[in-house]
Structures are given as C-alpha cells and as structure tokens.
C-alpha cells in the first residue's frame, strides 16, 4: 500500500475546478476507496514566503494537502494520469501498512 500525498495551492485550478478537487475526483474515477483534502493554517514553500490564515488574508495563498491510501497499481495510475495532464504537482509517496483493527 502507498500513501500518496499531493501539496497544491488552494487557488490552483485544472479543468475549471480547484486542483485539489480535481485530484479527488480523478482518484475516485480510477477506483480509489477514499481521499481527503486538508487546508493549511500556516506554512511556507519553496519561495520562502510565510503564509498564515488571518482574518484579512485573501483566499488562495495557503497549501492544501490531498492524501490517498492506494495500492501500488492505483498509485502508478494516478501519477500517470497527472503526467498525462502536464500538471506540475509536488507529491510524496510512502509505503505504508493499512488495515482495519
């Protein structure tokens, strides 16, 4: 099993929808059993600018983490689909143990 995590900006769009939503829809269409998107409250990225959620902040500046637990085949399919769309999306892939206790 793999934990496949993507980090995107909440303002990134693809196919007329937020990229995090597109990733969730794409995984669902490929047969994933679930996925989640988590919005950051603060952080910085490769440009070194700190972003924080404040009352006056404009939307779209913070990261969204989109995470899936997938088998090897489905993780590969997801990455191939993203490549076919020519998307530039940072991801992390870890081997994990998953189950229901």
C-alpha positions as CSV (number, residue, x, y, z in Angstrom):
1,X,0.0,0.0,0.0
2,X,1.1,3.6,-0.6
3,X,0.3,6.9,1.0
4,X,0.2,9.3,-2.0
5,X,0.2,12.9,-0.8
6,X,0.0,16.0,-3.1
7,X,0.6,19.6,-2.0
8,X,-1.2,22.2,-4.1
9,X,-2.2,25.8,-3.7
10,X,-5.8,26.4,-2.9
11,X,-6.0,28.8,-5.8
12,X,-4.6,26.3,-8.4
13,X,-7.2,25.3,-11.0
14,X,-7.5,22.5,-13.5
15,X,-10.4,21.7,-15.8
16,X,-12.4,24.6,-14.4
17,X,-12.2,23.4,-10.7
18,X,-9.8,23.7,-7.8
19,X,-6.8,21.3,-8.4
20,X,-7.4,19.6,-5.0
21,X,-11.0,18.8,-6.1
22,X,-9.8,17.5,-9.5
23,X,-7.3,15.2,-7.7
24,X,-10.1,13.8,-5.5
25,X,-12.4,13.3,-8.5
26,X,-9.7,11.7,-10.6
27,X,-8.8,9.2,-7.8
28,X,-12.4,8.4,-7.4
29,X,-12.8,7.8,-11.1
30,X,-9.8,5.5,-11.0
31,X,-11.4,3.4,-8.3
32,X,-9.8,4.8,-5.1
33,X,-11.8,4.0,-2.0
34,X,-11.2,7.4,-0.4
35,X,-9.2,10.5,-0.2
36,X,-9.0,13.7,1.8
37,X,-8.0,17.3,1.4
38,X,-6.6,19.3,4.3
39,X,-6.2,23.1,4.2
40,X,-3.2,24.5,5.9
41,X,-3.5,27.3,8.6
42,X,0.2,28.4,8.1
43,X,3.3,27.5,6.1
44,X,5.9,28.4,3.7
45,X,7.1,26.8,0.4
46,X,10.0,26.8,-2.0
47,X,9.9,30.6,-2.3
48,X,10.3,31.0,1.5
49,X,7.3,33.3,2.0
50,X,5.4,32.6,5.2
51,X,1.6,32.5,4.7
52,X,-0.8,32.4,7.6
53,X,-4.6,32.3,7.8
54,X,-5.7,35.7,9.2
55,X,-9.0,37.5,9.2
56,X,-7.8,39.9,6.4
57,X,-5.9,37.5,4.3
58,X,-7.1,36.9,0.7
59,X,-8.1,33.4,-0.1
60,X,-5.9,31.2,-2.2
61,X,-2.5,31.7,-0.6
62,X,-2.3,28.6,1.6
63,X,-1.5,25.0,0.7
64,X,-3.9,22.1,0.5
65,X,-2.7,18.6,1.2
66,X,-4.5,15.9,-0.7
67,X,-3.9,12.4,0.6
68,X,-4.8,8.9,-0.5
69,X,-4.0,5.3,0.6
70,X,-3.7,3.3,-2.6
71,X,-2.3,0.0,-3.8
72,X,0.8,0.2,-6.0
73,X,-1.1,-0.1,-9.2
74,X,-3.6,2.6,-8.4
75,X,-0.8,4.9,-7.2
76,X,1.0,4.4,-10.5
77,X,-2.2,5.1,-12.5
78,X,-2.8,8.3,-10.5
79,X,0.7,9.6,-11.2
80,X,0.4,8.7,-14.9
81,X,-2.9,10.5,-15.2
82,X,-1.4,13.6,-13.6
83,X,1.6,13.3,-16.0
84,X,-0.8,13.0,-19.0
85,X,-2.4,16.3,-18.0
86,X,1.0,18.0,-17.9
87,X,0.4,19.1,-14.3
88,X,3.3,20.3,-12.2
89,X,2.3,18.9,-8.8
90,X,4.6,18.2,-5.9
91,X,3.9,14.8,-4.3
92,X,5.3,12.4,-1.7
93,X,4.8,8.7,-1.9
94,X,5.4,6.4,1.1
95,X,5.0,2.7,1.5
96,X,2.5,2.1,4.4
97,X,0.7,-0.6,6.2
98,X,-3.0,0.0,6.4
99,X,-5.9,-2.0,7.6
100,X,-8.9,-2.1,9.9
101,X,-8.4,-3.3,13.5
